[in-house]
Amino acid sequence: MLRIVTAFRALYFAAVMLLTGSGLLSTYLALRLGAEKVDGLWIGAMMAAYYLGLVLGGKIGHRLIARVGHIRAYVACGGLVTAAVLGIGLLPWLGFWLVLRVAIGLGMMCQYMVIESWLNEQAEARQRGVVFAGYMVASYLGLVLGQLVLVVHPGLGPELPMLIALCFALSLIPVAITHKVHPAPLRPAPLEPRFFIQRVPQSLTTVLVSGLVVGSFYGLAPLYAVDQGLGTEEIGLFMGGCIFAGLLVQWPLGWLSDRIDRAVLIRNAAILLLIVALPLALLPLLPVPPISLAWLLPMGFIVCLVQFTLYPLAVAFSNDHVEGERRVSLTAMLLVTFGVGACIGPLAAGALMKLFGSNMLYAFVCACSLILIWRVQPEKVSGVHRVDEAPVKHVATPDSLASSPLSAALDPRVDEAAVKEQMTSNDNTAPAPETETEAEEESRPA
């Protein structure tokens, strides 16, 4: 494991810096707008705009990388993201911030694609699971570090956007100076929405609901914590602890997922999420004094421990019912579905918080849990399309805040030859690679 971490340390460092900046930016925007008494609808819109950018970047990123190459695309998008963050610090216009937030999401998706394709290109088949796990740890570590910055620097002045821009700028260095072989050109995976809606409807419902919940959490949980009386340092600890729960639950979840029916696990997770989120939703109605961090952190930690299980369970469940050659397309479909949910969730929860108070964030989580309890019914899983190797081995998976459709290429459940075949099929519109790139591929060592 140490040898692999050393071999990929440059790309892991780039991922840590990217997610540190991204996680800190999300919390900073929520706190900054909350301090200026902007209602929750605008704060939710900021998170929705980011996810819209991620979804758009899934298409645009492929074409950009095919046109100019991995390193140029990565550096160009890094410059765009850095400039957009500085623009947020310089120009306090909410409408303009929304545009910049979309640009940040679009640029970061392209950067995720470059990192993931590079990891896949350099990883041997037998190492792919460990490489993927290292990438997931780097992603969550960056998100947690972004929150802990607020503990060290609780101020919301212009120096914080500068620090975020610094993180994004630092993420450019290891990729820009790498001496490794240029990865092969990318081709976008077809979505095939009708096929997947018919084949894995319960998985797509779970991913959509996960997007609703996770998008609302990242965008609006800081505002909820502000309304509970927490200071900026305490909010950093609260958010960091909750995100750390997402990392902590992945490995025990994988153990359970490989031994218990995944549809049953998803339904039970939805029931448990309803139970643990309900006290936070009903908090203003209970005769208790203002809650402190000592109580709020464990309660939020438990909620996140459950809510971050939905997406990886849905990914594993859907892979059980889709053939290997379609799994890259499946990953793209799951990402788009998650992105749609993550766009809608912050807007809906933000509107509820504006009308009825901050506890509506967790009331919204409870409502999402009820949707899953209603829609996910294990007894209706016929097993007609269950693949031969099912249940496919569960792999700890970062939520879509930190991944792209190319994460399937790193997934050890996916056959490498099938990935390459799928990534080059059904793509007559993508520009052909330049002659120089083709020569580079021919000279690539085996």
C-alpha positions in Angstrom: 0.0 0.0 0.0 2.8 2.4 0.9 4.5 1.7 -2.4 1.4 2.6 -4.3 0.8 5.7 -2.3 4.4 6.8 -3.1 3.9 6.0 -6.8 0.8 8.1 -7.1 1.6 10.7 -4.5 1.5 13.6 -7.1 -2.0 12.8 -8.2 -3.2 12.1 -4.7 -1.8 15.5 -3.6 -3.6 17.1 -6.5 -6.9 15.5 -5.4 -6.3 16.6 -1.7 -5.8 20.2 -2.8 -8.8 20.2 -5.1 -11.1 18.8 -2.5 -9.7 21.0 0.3 -10.5 24.1 -1.9 -13.9 22.8 -2.9 -15.0 21.8 0.6 -13.9 25.1 2.1 -15.5 27.1 -0.7 -18.9 25.4 -0.1 -18.9 26.2 3.6 -17.5 29.6 3.1 -20.2 30.6 0.7 -22.9 29.3 3.1 -21.4 31.2 6.1 -20.7 34.4 4.1 -24.3 34.6 2.7 -25.7 33.6 6.1 -23.7 36.4 7.8 -25.1 38.9 5.2 -28.7 37.7 6.1 -29.2 36.2 2.6 -32.1 33.7 2.7 -31.5 29.9 2.3 -32.9 29.8 -1.2 -29.8 31.7 -2.5 -27.5 29.6 -0.5 -29.1 26.4 -1.9 -28.9 27.9 -5.4 -25.1 28.3 -5.0 -24.8 24.5 -4.3 -27.2 23.7 -7.1 -25.1 25.8 -9.6 -22.0 23.9 -8.6 -23.6 20.5 -9.3 -25.0 21.9 -12.6 -21.4 22.7 -13.5 -20.3 19.2 -12.6 -23.0 17.7 -14.9 -22.1 20.0 -17.8 -18.4 19.3 -17.3 -19.0 15.6 -17.7 -19.7 16.3 -21.4 -17.6 19.3 -22.1 -14.5 17.9 -20.3 -14.2 14.9 -22.7 -14.2 17.2 -25.8 -11.7 19.6 -24.2 -9.3 16.8 -23.2 -9.6 15.2 -26.7 -8.9 18.6 -28.3 -5.9 19.9 -26.3 -4.7 16.9 -24.2 -4.8 16.1 -20.6 -2.2 18.5 -19.1 -3.3 21.5 -21.1 -7.0 20.8 -20.2 -6.2 20.4 -16.5 -4.1 23.5 -16.3 -6.6 25.6 -18.3 -9.5 24.4 -16.1 -7.5 25.0 -13.0 -6.9 28.6 -14.1 -10.6 29.0 -14.7 -11.5 27.7 -11.2 -8.8 29.8 -9.5 -10.0 32.9 -11.3 -13.6 32.2 -10.5 -12.8 31.8 -6.8 -11.0 35.2 -6.8 -13.9 36.7 -8.7 -16.2 35.6 -5.8 -13.9 37.3 -3.4 -13.8 40.5 -5.4 -17.3 41.0 -6.8 -20.1 40.5 -4.2 -23.0 40.1 -6.8 -25.1 37.1 -6.1 -26.2 36.6 -9.8 -22.5 36.8 -10.9 -21.6 34.3 -8.1 -24.0 31.8 -9.6 -22.3 32.0 -13.0 -18.9 31.6 -11.3 -20.2 28.6 -9.3 -21.2 26.9 -12.5 -17.8 27.6 -14.0 -16.1 26.1 -10.9 -18.1 22.9 -11.1 -17.4 22.6 -14.8 -13.7 23.2 -14.4 -13.4 20.8 -11.5 -15.2 18.0 -13.3 -12.6 18.2 -16.1 -9.8 18.1 -13.5 -11.4 15.0 -11.9 -11.4 13.4 -15.3 -7.7 14.0 -15.9 -6.7 12.7 -12.5 -8.9 9.6 -12.7 -7.8 8.7 -16.3 -4.2 9.2 -15.3 -4.6 6.9 -12.3 -6.2 4.3 -14.4 -3.6 4.5 -17.1 -0.7 4.0 -14.6 -2.4 1.4 -12.4 -1.9 -2.3 -13.1 -5.1 -4.4 -13.1 -4.1 -6.1 -9.8 -3.5 -2.7 -8.1 -6.7 -1.0 -9.3 -8.7 -1.6 -6.1 -5.9 -0.2 -3.9 -5.4 2.8 -6.2 -9.1 3.5 -6.1 -9.2 3.3 -2.3 -6.2 5.7 -2.1 -8.1 8.1 -4.3 -11.2 7.9 -2.2 -9.2 8.5 1.0 -7.5 11.5 -0.6 -10.9 12.9 -1.6 -12.4 12.7 1.8 -9.2 13.9 3.5 -9.3 17.0 1.3 -13.0 17.6 2.2 -12.3 17.3 5.9 -9.2 19.5 5.8 -11.2 22.2 4.0 -13.5 22.3 7.0 -10.7 22.3 9.6 -9.2 25.4 7.9 -12.2 27.3 9.5 -11.0 26.2 13.0 -7.6 27.8 12.4 -8.9 30.8 10.5 -12.5 31.6 11.5 -12.7 35.0 9.8 -14.8 35.4 6.6 -12.8 38.3 5.1 -11.2 38.4 1.6 -8.2 36.3 2.8 -10.3 33.2 2.9 -11.2 33.2 -0.9 -7.5 33.8 -1.5 -6.6 30.8 0.6 -9.2 28.7 -1.4 -7.6 30.0 -4.7 -4.2 29.0 -3.3 -5.4 25.4 -2.8 -6.6 25.2 -6.4 -3.4 26.7 -7.7 -1.3 24.2 -5.7 -3.3 21.4 -7.3 -1.9 22.4 -10.7 1.8 21.9 -9.8 2.1 18.0 -9.6 0.1 17.5 -12.8 1.9 20.3 -14.8 5.4 19.0 -14.0 4.7 15.3 -14.2 7.1 13.2 -16.3 4.7 10.3 -16.7 3.3 9.1 -20.1 0.4 11.1 -21.4 -2.9 9.1 -20.9 -4.8 7.9 -24.0 -7.5 10.2 -25.5 -10.9 10.0 -23.8 -14.3 9.4 -25.4 -17.6 10.2 -23.6 -19.6 7.2 -22.5 -23.2 7.1 -23.8 -25.9 7.6 -21.1 -28.6 5.3 -22.4 -31.2 6.6 -19.9 -34.1 4.6 -21.2 -32.2 1.3 -20.8 -31.1 2.1 -17.3 -34.4 3.4 -16.1 -36.0 0.1 -17.2 -33.1 -2.1 -15.9 -32.2 -0.5 -12.5 -35.1 1.8 -11.5 -34.6 1.3 -7.7 -30.9 2.1 -7.9 -31.5 5.3 -9.9 -34.2 6.3 -7.3 -31.6 5.8 -4.5 -29.0 7.8 -6.4 -31.4 10.6 -7.0 -32.5 10.8 -3.4 -28.8 10.6 -2.3 -28.2 13.7 -4.5 -31.1 15.5 -2.9 -29.7 14.7 0.6 -26.0 15.2 0.0 -26.3 18.3 -2.1 -28.5 19.9 0.6 -26.1 18.9 3.3 -23.0 20.4 1.7 -24.9 23.6 0.8 -27.1 24.2 3.8 -25.7 22.4 6.9 -23.4 25.4 7.7 -26.4 27.7 7.7 -28.3 25.2 9.9 -25.3 25.2 12.3 -25.3 29.0 12.4 -28.9 29.1 13.4 -28.1 26.7 16.2 -25.7 29.3 17.6 -22.4 27.7 16.6 -19.4 29.9 15.9 -17.3 29.7 12.8 -14.7 27.4 14.4 -17.4 25.1 15.8 -19.0 25.0 12.3 -15.7 23.9 10.9 -15.5 21.1 13.4 -19.2 20.1 12.9 -18.8 19.9 9.1 -15.4 18.2 9.3 -16.7 15.6 11.7 -19.8 14.9 9.5 -17.8 14.5 6.4 -15.3 12.2 8.2 -18.3 10.0 9.0 -18.6 9.4 5.2 -15.1 8.0 5.0 -15.4 6.0 8.2 -18.5 4.1 7.2 -17.3 2.9 3.7 -15.3 -0.1 4.7 -17.8 -1.7 7.2 -20.5 -0.9 4.7 -18.5 -2.9 2.0 -18.3 -5.8 4.4 -22.1 -5.8 5.0 -22.9 -5.1 1.3 -21.0 -8.3 0.2 -23.0 -10.4 2.7 -26.5 -9.0 2.9 -29.0 -8.3 0.0 -28.3 -4.7 -1.1 -31.9 -3.7 -1.7 -32.6 -4.7 1.9 -29.6 -2.7 3.1 -30.8 0.4 1.1 -34.3 0.2 2.6 -33.0 -0.3 6.1 -30.6 2.6 5.7 -33.5 4.8 4.7 -35.5 3.7 7.8 -32.5 4.4 10.0 -31.9 7.8 8.3 -35.5 8.7 9.1 -35.1 7.7 12.7 -31.8 9.6 13.3 -32.7 12.7 11.4 -36.1 13.1 13.0 -34.8 14.6 16.3 -32.9 17.3 14.5 -36.0 18.1 12.4 -38.2 18.4 15.5 -35.6 20.2 17.7 -37.4 23.6 17.7 -40.6 21.9 19.0 -38.9 20.1 21.9 -38.6 21.9 25.3 -34.8 22.0 25.3 -32.3 24.8 25.7 -30.1 26.0 22.7 -28.1 23.0 21.7 -24.3 23.0 21.9 -21.6 21.5 19.7 -21.2 18.7 22.2 -24.7 17.5 21.3 -25.0 18.7 17.7 -21.8 17.0 16.4 -22.6 13.4 17.5 -26.2 13.8 16.2 -25.0 15.2 12.8 -22.2 12.6 12.7 -24.8 9.7 13.0 -27.0 11.2 10.3 -24.0 11.5 7.9 -22.9 8.0 8.8 -26.2 6.8 7.3 -26.7 9.3 4.5 -23.3 8.6 3.0 -24.1 4.9 2.6 -26.9 5.5 0.0 -24.8 6.4 -3.0 -22.2 3.5 -2.7 -24.9 1.0 -2.0 -26.9 2.2 -5.1 -23.7 1.9 -7.2 -23.0 -1.6 -6.0 -26.7 -2.6 -6.4 -26.9 -1.3 -9.9 -23.7 -3.1 -10.9 -25.3 -6.4 -9.9 -27.8 -6.0 -12.7 -25.8 -4.4 -15.5 -23.3 -6.3 -17.8 -19.6 -5.4 -17.5 -19.4 -3.7 -20.9 -22.2 -1.2 -19.9 -20.7 -0.2 -16.6 -18.9 2.9 -17.8 -22.2 4.1 -19.3 -23.9 3.2 -16.0 -21.4 5.3 -14.0 -22.1 8.3 -16.3 -25.8 7.8 -15.8 -25.5 7.6 -12.1 -23.4 10.8 -12.0 -26.0 12.7 -14.0 -28.8 11.3 -11.8 -26.9 12.3 -8.7 -26.2 15.8 -10.2 -29.9 16.3 -11.0 -30.8 15.5 -7.4 -28.0 17.6 -6.0 -29.3 20.6 -8.1 -32.9 20.2 -6.9 -32.1 19.3 -3.3 -30.4 22.6 -2.1 -33.1 24.7 -3.9 -36.0 22.8 -2.3 -34.5 22.6 1.2 -33.4 26.2 1.0 -36.9 27.3 0.1 -38.3 25.3 3.1 -35.7 26.8 5.4 -36.6 30.3 4.2 -40.3 29.7 5.0 -40.2 27.5 8.1 -36.8 27.7 9.7 -33.4 25.9 9.6 -34.8 22.7 11.0 -36.4 22.1 7.6 -33.0 20.9 6.4 -33.4 17.7 8.4 -37.2 17.6 7.8 -36.3 17.5 4.1 -33.9 14.6 4.8 -36.8 12.8 6.6 -39.0 13.3 3.5 -36.3 11.9 1.3 -36.0 8.9 3.5 -39.8 8.3 3.2 -39.4 8.4 -0.6 -36.8 5.6 -0.4 -38.8 3.5 2.0 -41.7 3.7 -0.4 -39.8 3.2 -3.7 -37.2 0.6 -2.7 -38.9 -2.7 -2.3 -36.6 -5.7 -2.2 -39.4 -8.2 -2.9 -39.9 -6.5 -6.3 -36.3 -7.2 -7.4 -36.9 -10.0 -9.9 -33.3 -11.0 -10.5 -34.1 -11.5 -14.3 -31.1 -9.3 -15.3 -28.8 -10.2 -12.5 -25.3 -10.7 -13.9 -23.4 -14.0 -13.5 -20.8 -12.7 -11.0 -23.4 -11.0 -8.8 -23.3 -9.9 -6.1 -20.5 -7.8 -7.6 -17.9 -7.0 -5.0 -18.6 -3.8 -3.2 -16.0 -1.1 -3.6 -15.8 1.9 -1.3 -16.9 4.8 -3.4 -16.7 8.6 -2.9 -19.9 10.5 -3.4 -20.2 12.4 -6.7 -18.8 15.6 -5.2 -15.4 14.0 -5.9 -15.7 11.8 -8.9 -16.4 11.7 -12.6 -17.8 9.0 -15.0 -14.2 7.9 -15.5 -14.1 6.6 -11.9 -15.6 3.4 -13.4 -12.2 2.9 -15.1 -10.5 2.7 -11.7 -13.2 0.4 -10.3 -11.8 -3.1 -10.0 -15.3 -4.6 -10.7 -15.0 -3.3 -14.3 -13.1 -5.3 -16.9 -10.3 -3.1 -18.3 -10.9 -4.3 -21.9 -14.6 -3.6 -21.6 -13.9 -0.1 -20.3 -11.7 0.7 -23.3 -14.2 -0.8 -25.8 -17.1 1.2 -24.2 -15.2 4.4 -24.0 -14.4 4.3 -27.7 -17.8 3.1 -28.9 -20.9 5.2 -29.9 -18.8 8.4 -30.3 -18.8 9.4 -33.9 -19.0 13.1 -33.0 -15.8 13.4 -30.9 -12.8 14.9 -32.7 -10.1 12.5 -33.8 -6.8 12.6 -31.8 -4.0 14.6 -33.3 -1.2 12.7 -35.2 1.3 13.7 -32.4 -0.9 12.0 -29.8 -1.3 8.9 -31.9 2.5 8.7 -32.2 2.8 9.1 -28.5 0.4 6.1 -28.0 2.4 3.9 -30.4 5.6 4.7 -28.4 4.0 4.1 -25.0 5.8 1.2 -23.3 3.8 -2.0 -22.6 
